């Protein structure tokens, strides 16, 4: 393997790690959650704009969330809090896939999943 191929594989592996599908499971109790989430009313208030996709294969970047039926399928377990001050992450649900993504990049570390 030459250096060019090695570098390509290294970059691709890093990209794959940080853009792993965002399979999300909603838990019933805060103590079960990896992340506490609050849904804001206005885009300007959010950290992340989220679009709920219909197929797991569509969840290819941050903000594209795929809801799973079982906890064991999830990359991320979330609990939706009642008050903004309780949240680790504030999201705004968008109507189009192209709108999904970070508004507050400083919170991006919250969604770097471990394999």
Buried (B, 14 or more C-beta within 10 A) or exposed (E): EEEEEEEEEEEEEEEEEEBBBBBBBBBEEEEEBBBBBBBBEEEEBBBBBBBBBEEBEBBBBBBBBBBBEEEEEBBBBBBBBEEEEEBBBBBBBBEEBEBBBBBEEEBEEBBEBEE
